[in-house]
């Protein structure tokens, strides 16, 4: 891709925030853990804005039930690794972005594999509680800024999505479990989360599966990306 084409791709970002902001963004490295209905849209928004380096991490493969809310999930990608499908999509958006995909789950045992300490920002969009807690602790050990998504299932209203410190979240079952888990580990640090204070819909769960919709999850992903962009622009 020529520099002229690249400049045209990000022309509107340049007009909005300036060349200095774009250059900072090109030098920024973000790791996105969890590529579901929130993380996938966050990753896409960052690359579409001009991010220079991104790592995307998810162990799962695309299934039919992902298609309603995950950006890389289509009828043609069912059965393929989410991370690898999204990597291809991100490179189609900007071939000059440095994209690294890991088709594996994050855990305390393999945390050293992802280069967390080299990242400028970590996006946590993991649903699994133990892995989420491990990632939070790993970010604090590495001294890397963390933006973490709480639960977006069983919610319908994007206008109810908020940002808050983890200890100030409300009406979010996942955030409650995260706070409890962190207290049990003796963790008292502070980090920014996105969460919805909409009361969970009672009819949105069945046999351990939670209902969710793209207008909510994608809005959350965009807000996560916005936190990174606005922090860079300070």
SVG drawing of the C-alpha trace seen along z (x, -y; Angstrom):
<svg xmlns="http://www.w3.org/2000/svg" viewBox="-38 -19 46 45">
<polyline fill="none" stroke="black" stroke-width="0.4" points="0.0,0.0 1.4,-3.4 1.8,-6.2 -0.7,-8.2 -3.4,-5.5 -2.5,-5.2 -2.9,-9.0 -6.3,-8.8 -7.5,-6.0 -6.8,-8.1 -7.5,-11.5 -10.6,-12.0 -8.7,-11.0 -6.0,-13.5 -8.6,-16.3 -10.2,-15.5 -7.2,-14.9 -4.1,-16.0 -0.9,-14.5 0.8,-14.3 -2.0,-12.2 -1.9,-9.9 1.8,-9.4 1.5,-8.5 -1.2,-6.0 1.0,-4.4 3.7,-3.9 1.2,-2.4 1.0,1.3 -2.3,2.7 -3.1,6.3 -6.8,7.3 -7.7,10.4 -11.0,11.9 -12.4,11.5 -16.1,11.9 -18.9,9.4 -16.9,6.7 -13.3,7.4 -13.7,8.0 -15.3,4.6 -12.7,2.9 -9.9,4.3 -11.5,3.3 -12.1,-0.3 -8.5,-0.7 -7.1,0.5 -9.6,-1.6 -8.4,-4.6 -4.7,-4.1 -3.3,-1.9 0.2,-0.7 0.5,2.6 -2.1,4.9 -2.1,8.4 -5.3,10.3 -5.9,13.3 -8.7,15.8 -8.7,19.6 -12.2,20.2 -13.5,20.9 -16.4,19.1 -19.8,20.8 -23.2,19.9 -24.3,18.3 -21.5,15.8 -22.8,14.3 -25.3,12.0 -22.6,9.9 -19.0,10.7 -17.4,8.7 -15.3,11.6 -18.2,14.1 -20.0,14.8 -21.6,17.8 -18.3,18.3 -16.0,18.3 -17.9,20.8 -15.4,23.3 -12.3,21.1 -10.2,19.7 -11.6,16.3 -8.1,14.8 -6.9,15.9 -10.1,14.7 -9.9,11.4 -6.2,11.1 -7.0,11.4 -9.8,8.8 -7.6,6.3 -4.9,6.6 -7.4,6.1 -8.3,2.8 -4.7,1.7 -2.0,4.0 0.7,1.8 -0.6,2.5 1.5,5.0 -1.0,7.7 -0.2,10.7 -2.8,13.3 -2.8,16.0 -5.4,18.7 -5.1,19.7 -6.5,18.9 -4.7,16.6 -3.7,18.1 -1.3,17.4 0.9,20.3 1.3,18.8 1.1,15.1 4.7,14.5 4.0,15.5 2.1,12.4 4.5,9.6 2.3,7.8 5.2,5.8 5.9,4.4 2.3,3.2 1.2,-0.3 -2.4,0.7 -4.2,3.9 -7.9,4.5 -9.5,7.1 -12.6,8.5 -12.4,12.0 -15.5,13.7 -13.7,16.4 -13.4,15.2 -10.1,16.9 -8.4,15.8 -9.8,12.3 -8.4,12.1 -5.0,13.5 -4.8,10.9 -5.6,8.0 -2.8,9.1 -0.4,9.5 -1.1,6.0 -0.4,4.5 2.8,6.6 3.9,5.3 2.8,1.7 0.7,1.5 -2.5,-0.5 -5.6,1.7 -9.1,1.1 -11.4,3.9 -14.9,4.8 -17.4,6.2 -20.6,8.1 -22.6,7.0 -24.9,10.0 -28.6,9.8 -28.6,6.1 -30.3,4.1 -29.7,0.4 -26.4,-1.0 -27.0,-4.3 -26.6,-2.5 -23.0,-1.7 -20.7,-3.6 -17.0,-3.9 -15.9,-3.6 -13.3,-2.3 -13.8,1.4 -14.7,0.7 -17.5,-1.7 -19.4,0.5 -23.1,1.2 -25.8,3.6 -23.2,5.8 -23.1,9.5 -19.7,10.0 -18.2,7.0 -19.4,8.2 -17.7,11.5 -14.5,9.7 -14.5,7.5 -15.0,10.6 -12.2,12.5 -9.8,9.6 -10.5,9.1 -9.9,12.8 -6.5,12.4 -5.7,9.4 -5.8,7.1 -6.7,3.5 -5.5,1.7 -7.6,-0.6 -8.3,-0.4 -11.0,-1.7 -13.8,0.6 -16.7,0.3 -20.0,1.7 -23.7,1.4 -25.8,0.3 -29.0,1.6 -30.6,4.3 -30.0,7.7 -33.0,8.9 -34.6,11.8 -35.7,13.6 -32.2,13.4 -30.7,16.5 -31.5,20.2 -29.7,23.3 -26.5,21.4 -26.5,19.4 -26.9,15.6 -28.7,13.6 -26.8,10.8 -27.2,8.4 -24.7,6.5 -26.1,3.0 -24.9,3.5 -21.7,5.4 -20.4,3.4 -21.1,0.2 -19.1,1.5 -16.2,2.4 -16.3,-1.1 -16.2,-2.7 -13.2,-0.6 -11.4,-1.7 -12.3,-5.3 -10.7,-5.0 -7.4,-4.1 -7.7,-6.8 -8.6,-9.6 -5.8,-8.6 -3.3,-8.8 -4.7,-12.2 -4.2,-13.7"/>
</svg>
